[in-house]
Amino acid sequence: MRRFPRLFAPIACCLMLAACDSSERPAPSFDKTDELVVITVNSPDTYYENAEGGYAGLEFDLASEFARELGMKVRFKVVPRLDQALLSLEKQGHLVAGLNISAKHELRARFGPVYQLIQPQVAYNTDYPRPKNSYQLVGRTIEIGSRATYAEQLNKLKQQVPDLQWTEVDITNEDLLAKLAEGKIDYAVVDSTQLDLAKNFYPNLDVALDLGEPTGRAWAFSLYAERELLEKTRRFFDRIEQDGTLTRLLDRYYGHIRRLEQTDVSGILERRRTLLPDLREHFHDAEELTGIDWRLIAALAYQESHWNPLAISPTNVRGMMMLTETTADRMKMTDRLDARQSILAGARYLQMLKDRLPPHILEPARTWMALAAYNQGPGHIEDARMLAQRLELNPDSWVDLKKTLPLLSRSKHFRSLKHGYARGGEAVILAESVRTYYKILLKYESPYSWGFPAAKEIGSSS
């Protein structure tokens, strides 16, 4: 891995997460405490609540591993923006996780080892022509976050393209990319990881051109940080680079990023002929166990794994129904790669999610919400329902939740919700894809009724 010079990224936590503490008590001296205080934000490339109600994110994993190595507890202090963290670093925390190194930041902090390279990029909306070169950016609406470091790269480009103009806006990069996807601006300048993540929610975004050279991401420390803390940080990153821990973590969160595929109709029809015959009995058994139409369970399995019982994702969800280790344990599975166990456990988990929804939510919205919860967890679905109420929408309607779930990735909304940031747009895509696959199977596959009343077909209304 390319390393920057040894100078001396993101954990985010929502406002109400149990692992976080937004109090203003100062962080004690490093050599006089058993607690590592990490300043961070709630965002997709830092730290967020996952589908299990636990926490995930590259920075969360890095800081937690560092604290374990030190034999310390870790406490996360939440701030609205990472640049604000530098203001309080000296008095309220030991480090800021996940800053991009820039000349501006180096005036206010010292950086640890670089562990990730980030490419600044100009993003564009694919509904419109892609610019062929930087000169075609002239005269167009270009926005960057006012707290971002990309102005340095743009100023260098301006030396070559004197007429280049841009506007700095006081919003997050997630919100900036949402504006771009909605066609409200022509271009946005963000970093490569943020754009790759956003492409899972906004399929009409892509890279127009790279902006300058990659920059390094590292932990930031006070200019007066204790020598012991800096040295232990340096040794920690040496260790995780050498033993492969850093590579595994980067692959877990970024190695699999890609745009979600469109519904693959031809694919499910082909696999219905070649793979489904050997699996049909397991899906029938799952219907007997849960009362859920076996064709819906099969549709979910196809969305998750394309009916591959040995499927494994970079984030370690596995099997036909792509279950996490936590969910598999909860369902008392012994082998996530066993097709029958996976199908039965996935069906039981889906039924459990349906049962957790308020009883007054009727079908078919109840099923579609449960499918969304299968992807993002029940806590985020409840947040989407709460947001629907705030926006004067119907929290019991899937049609309205399809509007609010994607908003869970927008800081304007998720910061005031219990479970924080979520890839809500991904949950909508999963549920809608499963609905499409279900309709295909309804057309080509008979209901199961032997020894058990056939499950009622889930309606098409929302």
C-alpha positions in Angstrom: 0.0 0.0 0.0 1.3 3.4 -0.8 2.2 5.3 2.4 2.5 9.1 2.8 5.3 10.5 4.9 4.8 9.8 8.6 3.0 12.9 9.6 1.6 13.1 12.7 -11.0 8.5 9.4 -14.5 7.9 9.9 -16.3 6.7 13.0 -19.6 8.2 13.2 -22.2 7.8 15.8 -25.7 9.1 15.9 -26.7 11.4 18.6 -28.4 8.8 20.7 -26.2 5.8 20.2 -25.3 4.0 23.5 -21.6 3.7 22.5 -21.3 7.4 22.2 -21.1 10.3 24.6 -21.7 13.8 23.4 -21.1 15.4 26.9 -18.6 18.2 27.2 -16.4 16.7 29.9 -12.8 17.0 28.8 -10.7 14.0 27.9 -8.1 13.4 30.6 -4.4 13.1 29.9 -3.6 10.0 27.9 -1.3 8.6 30.6 -3.8 9.1 33.3 -6.9 7.4 32.0 -8.2 4.0 30.9 -10.5 5.6 28.3 -9.6 6.6 24.7 -11.8 9.5 23.6 -12.4 9.6 19.8 -14.1 12.6 18.2 -16.1 11.7 15.2 -19.3 12.2 13.1 -22.3 10.0 12.0 -21.8 9.3 8.3 -21.5 6.4 5.9 -17.8 6.3 5.7 -17.2 6.7 9.4 -19.5 4.9 11.9 -23.2 4.1 11.7 -25.8 1.8 13.3 -26.0 -1.4 11.3 -29.0 -3.7 10.7 -28.3 -5.7 13.9 -28.6 -2.6 16.1 -24.9 -2.6 16.6 -22.2 -0.4 15.2 -20.0 -0.6 12.1 -17.8 1.5 10.0 -14.1 1.6 9.2 -13.2 4.2 11.8 -15.3 2.4 14.5 -13.4 -0.8 13.8 -10.0 0.9 13.7 -10.5 2.9 16.9 -12.0 -0.1 18.8 -9.1 -2.3 17.7 -6.6 0.4 18.9 -8.4 0.7 22.3 -8.3 -3.1 22.7 -4.6 -3.1 21.9 -4.0 -0.4 24.6 -6.2 -2.2 27.1 -8.5 0.8 27.2 -12.2 1.5 26.8 -13.2 3.7 23.9 -15.7 6.6 24.0 -16.9 8.4 20.9 -17.8 12.1 21.0 -20.1 13.2 18.3 -19.7 16.5 16.5 -21.7 17.8 13.5 -18.6 18.0 11.2 -15.1 16.7 11.5 -13.6 20.1 10.9 -15.3 21.3 14.0 -13.6 18.5 15.9 -10.2 20.2 15.5 -11.5 23.1 17.6 -12.2 20.9 20.5 -9.5 18.3 20.0 -7.1 19.6 22.6 -9.6 19.7 25.5 -12.2 17.1 24.7 -10.6 14.2 22.9 -7.5 12.2 22.2 -7.9 12.1 18.4 -10.1 12.9 15.5 -10.8 9.9 13.3 -10.8 10.0 9.5 -9.6 13.4 8.4 -8.2 14.0 4.9 -4.8 15.5 5.1 -4.6 19.0 3.8 -2.4 22.1 4.2 -5.2 23.8 6.0 -5.6 21.0 8.5 -1.8 20.6 9.1 -1.8 24.1 10.5 -4.1 23.0 13.3 -3.2 19.3 14.0 -0.6 16.7 13.5 -1.4 13.5 11.7 -0.7 9.8 12.3 0.2 7.3 9.6 -1.9 7.4 6.4 -4.0 4.3 6.1 -6.2 5.1 3.1 -5.8 7.0 -0.1 -8.8 9.2 -1.3 -9.2 10.5 -4.8 -10.9 13.9 -5.1 -13.3 13.7 -8.0 -15.7 15.8 -9.9 -19.1 14.0 -10.0 -21.8 14.5 -12.6 -25.3 13.5 -13.3 -25.5 10.8 -16.0 -28.8 12.2 -17.2 -26.6 14.8 -18.9 -23.5 14.6 -21.1 -20.2 13.8 -19.4 -17.6 16.6 -19.7 -14.7 15.6 -22.0 -12.1 17.7 -20.1 -11.8 20.3 -17.4 -12.4 23.2 -19.8 -16.0 22.0 -20.2 -16.6 22.7 -16.5 -16.4 26.5 -17.2 -19.8 28.2 -17.0 -21.4 25.3 -15.2 -22.7 25.1 -11.6 -20.1 23.5 -9.5 -20.4 23.1 -5.7 -18.2 21.8 -3.0 -18.8 21.5 0.8 -17.5 24.6 2.6 -15.8 22.3 5.1 -14.1 20.2 2.5 -10.4 20.4 1.5 -11.0 20.2 -2.2 -10.6 23.9 -2.8 -6.9 23.3 -2.8 -7.1 21.0 -5.8 -9.6 23.4 -7.5 -7.2 26.3 -7.1 -4.5 24.3 -8.7 -6.8 23.5 -11.6 -7.8 27.1 -11.9 -4.2 28.0 -12.8 -4.7 26.0 -16.0 -8.4 27.0 -16.5 -8.6 30.6 -15.3 -12.3 31.0 -15.9 -13.2 28.1 -13.6 -15.7 29.0 -10.9 -17.3 27.1 -8.0 -19.4 27.7 -5.0 -18.8 26.5 -1.4 -22.0 25.5 0.3 -22.4 24.6 4.0 -23.9 21.1 3.6 -22.5 17.6 3.9 -21.1 15.7 0.9 -24.1 13.3 1.2 -26.5 16.2 0.8 -24.4 17.7 -2.0 -24.6 14.4 -3.9 -28.3 14.3 -3.4 -28.6 17.7 -5.0 -26.6 16.5 -7.9 -28.7 13.4 -8.4 -31.8 15.6 -8.3 -30.4 17.8 -11.1 -30.2 20.9 -9.0 -26.5 21.5 -9.8 -24.2 20.5 -12.7 -21.2 19.1 -10.8 -20.1 18.3 -7.3 -16.6 17.8 -5.9 -16.4 15.0 -3.4 -14.0 12.2 -2.6 -14.0 8.8 -4.3 -15.3 6.8 -1.3 -18.3 9.1 -0.8 -19.2 9.0 -4.5 -18.9 5.2 -4.6 -21.2 4.9 -1.7 -23.7 7.4 -3.1 -23.9 5.4 -6.4 -25.6 2.6 -4.5 -28.5 5.1 -3.8 -28.3 7.3 -6.8 -27.7 5.3 -10.0 -27.5 8.5 -12.1 -24.2 9.6 -10.5 -20.7 8.9 -11.9 -17.2 10.3 -12.1 -16.7 13.1 -14.6 -12.9 13.4 -13.9 -10.3 13.0 -11.2 -9.2 16.2 -9.5 -5.4 16.2 -8.8 -3.6 13.5 -7.0 -5.0 11.2 -4.3 -4.8 12.6 -0.7 -4.2 10.6 2.5 -6.6 9.9 5.2 -5.3 9.7 8.8 -6.1 10.3 12.4 -5.5 13.8 13.6 -4.0 14.8 17.0 -3.5 18.0 18.9 -0.3 19.9 18.1 0.5 19.3 21.8 -0.4 15.6 21.8 1.6 13.4 24.2 4.6 11.6 22.7 3.3 8.2 24.1 0.0 8.5 22.3 1.7 9.3 19.0 4.2 6.5 19.3 1.6 3.9 20.2 -0.5 5.1 17.2 2.4 4.7 14.9 3.1 1.2 16.2 -0.5 0.2 15.9 -0.7 1.1 12.2 2.6 -0.7 11.6 1.1 -3.8 13.1 -2.2 -3.8 11.3 -0.6 -3.1 8.0 1.9 -6.0 8.5 -0.6 -8.6 9.7 -3.2 -7.8 7.1 -5.8 -6.4 9.5 -5.9 -3.0 7.7 -6.3 -4.7 4.3 -9.2 -6.8 5.5 -11.0 -3.8 7.0 -10.6 -1.7 3.9 -11.9 -4.6 1.8 -14.8 -5.1 4.2 -16.1 -1.5 3.8 -14.9 -0.5 0.3 -13.8 -3.6 -1.6 -17.4 -4.4 -2.7 -18.7 -1.0 -3.4 -20.5 -0.9 -6.7 -23.8 0.3 -8.2 -26.7 -2.0 -7.4 -27.7 -4.0 -10.4 -31.0 -3.6 -12.2 -33.6 -6.3 -11.8 -32.2 -9.3 -13.7 -35.3 -10.9 -15.2 -33.5 -13.1 -17.6 -31.3 -14.3 -14.8 -34.1 -15.5 -12.5 -35.8 -17.2 -15.4 -32.7 -19.1 -16.2 -31.9 -20.1 -12.6 -35.6 -21.1 -12.1 -34.9 -23.8 -14.7 -31.5 -24.9 -13.4 -31.3 -24.2 -9.7 -34.8 -23.8 -8.3 -35.8 -27.5 -8.7 -33.3 -28.6 -6.1 -34.3 -25.9 -3.7 -38.1 -25.9 -4.1 -38.6 -28.4 -1.3 -36.7 -26.2 1.2 -38.8 -23.2 0.3 -42.0 -25.3 0.7 -40.8 -26.3 4.2 -40.1 -22.6 5.0 -43.7 -21.8 4.1 -45.0 -24.5 6.4 -42.8 -23.2 9.2 -43.8 -19.5 8.8 -46.9 -19.3 6.7 -45.1 -16.9 4.3 -45.7 -17.7 0.6 -42.7 -19.8 -0.5 -42.4 -17.8 -3.6 -41.7 -14.6 -1.7 -39.1 -16.4 0.4 -37.5 -17.7 -2.9 -37.6 -14.1 -4.3 -35.8 -12.8 -1.3 -33.2 -15.6 -1.6 -32.7 -14.8 -5.2 -32.2 -11.1 -4.5 -29.7 -11.9 -1.7 -27.6 -14.7 -3.4 -29.0 -15.6 -6.8 -29.8 -18.9 -5.1 -26.2 -19.6 -4.4 -25.9 -21.5 -1.1 -22.2 -20.7 -0.8 -22.4 -17.0 -1.4 -20.2 -14.9 0.9 -20.0 -11.1 0.8 -16.9 -9.0 1.7 -18.8 -8.0 4.9 -19.1 -11.7 5.9 -22.8 -12.1 5.4 -23.2 -15.6 4.1 -25.4 -18.3 2.5 -28.6 -18.5 0.5 -30.3 -15.8 2.6 -27.1 -13.8 3.3 -27.4 -13.9 7.0 -25.0 -12.2 9.4 -23.3 -14.3 12.1 -25.3 -12.5 14.7 -28.6 -13.3 13.0 -27.5 -16.9 12.3 -26.8 -17.4 16.0 -30.1 -15.9 16.9 -31.8 -18.3 14.6 -29.7 -21.2 16.2 -28.1 -22.1 12.9 -25.0 -24.3 12.8 -23.9 -23.8 9.2 -24.8 -20.6 7.3 -23.7 -22.3 4.0 -26.2 -25.1 4.3 -29.0 -24.2 1.9 -31.8 -25.7 4.0 -30.7 -24.1 7.2 -30.2 -20.7 5.6 -33.7 -20.8 3.9 -35.5 -21.8 7.1 -33.6 -19.3 9.2 -34.0 -16.5 6.7 -37.8 -17.1 6.6 -38.1 -17.2 10.4 -36.1 -14.0 10.6 -38.4 -12.3 8.1 -41.4 -13.5 10.0 -39.9 -12.2 13.2 -39.4 -8.8 11.6 -43.0 -8.8 10.4 -44.2 -9.6 13.9 -42.2 -6.7 15.4 -44.1 -4.2 13.3 -47.1 -2.4 15.0 -50.1 -4.7 14.6 -52.2 -2.0 12.8 -49.9 -2.0 9.8 -51.7 -4.0 7.2 -50.6 -6.2 4.3 -49.0 -5.8 1.9 -47.2 -2.8 3.4 -46.3 -5.0 6.4 -44.4 -7.4 4.2 -42.5 -4.7 2.2 -41.5 -3.0 5.5 -40.3 -6.3 6.9 -38.2 -6.8 3.7 -36.7 -3.3 4.2 -35.9 -4.2 7.8 -34.2 -7.4 6.6 -31.8 -5.2 4.8 -31.3 -2.3 7.2 -32.7 -3.5 10.6 -36.0 -2.7 12.4 -34.6 0.4 14.2 -34.1 2.2 10.9 -37.5 1.3 9.7 -39.0 2.8 12.8 -36.9 5.9 12.2 -38.3 6.1 8.6 -41.8 5.9 10.1 -41.1 8.6 12.6 -39.7 10.8 9.8 -42.9 10.1 7.8 -44.9 11.5 10.6 -42.8 14.6 10.8 -43.2 15.2 7.0 -47.0 14.6 7.4 -46.9 11.4 5.5 -48.5 8.1 6.4 -46.0 6.0 8.5 -48.1 2.9 7.9 -47.9 3.2 4.1 -45.1 1.6 2.1 -45.6 4.2 -0.6 -44.7 6.9 1.8 -41.9 5.0 3.5 -40.3 4.6 0.0 -40.0 8.4 0.2 -38.5 8.6 3.7 -36.1 5.7 3.8 -33.7 7.3 1.3 -33.7 10.4 3.5 -32.0 8.4 6.3 -28.7 9.0 4.5 -29.3 12.8 4.6 -27.7 14.6 7.6 -30.6 17.0 7.7 -32.8 14.1 8.9 -30.7 11.3 10.4 -29.1 13.5 13.0 -32.4 13.9 14.8 -33.4 10.3 14.6 -32.7 7.6 17.2 -30.7 5.2 15.0 -28.8 7.7 12.9 -27.4 7.2 9.4 -28.7 4.4 7.3 -28.5 3.3 3.7 -32.3 3.6 3.4 -32.3 3.8 -0.4 -30.6 0.4 -0.4 -33.5 -1.0 1.6 -36.0 0.4 -0.9 -34.1 -1.2 -3.8 -34.1 -4.6 -2.0 -37.8 -4.5 -1.2 -38.8 -3.4 -4.7 -36.5 -5.9 -6.4 -37.9 -8.7 -4.3 -41.4 -7.6 -5.2 -40.5 -7.9 -8.9 -38.9 -11.3 -8.5 -42.0 -12.4 -6.5 -44.3 -11.3 -9.3 -42.2 -13.4 -11.8 -42.4 -16.5 -9.6 -46.2 -16.0 -9.1 -46.5 -16.2 -12.8 -44.4 -19.3 -13.3 -44.6 -21.2 -10.0 -47.7 -22.9 -8.4 -48.6 -22.2 -4.8 -47.7 -24.8 -2.3 -50.7 -26.5 -0.5 -49.7 -30.1 0.2 -50.2 -30.8 4.0 -50.6 -27.1 4.7 -53.1 -24.4 3.5 -51.5 -22.4 0.7 -50.2 -19.1 1.9 -52.3 -16.1 0.8 -50.7 -14.3 -2.1 -49.4 -10.9 -0.9 -51.4 -8.1 -2.6 -50.0 -5.5 -5.0 -51.5 -2.5 -3.3 -49.2 -0.4 -1.0 
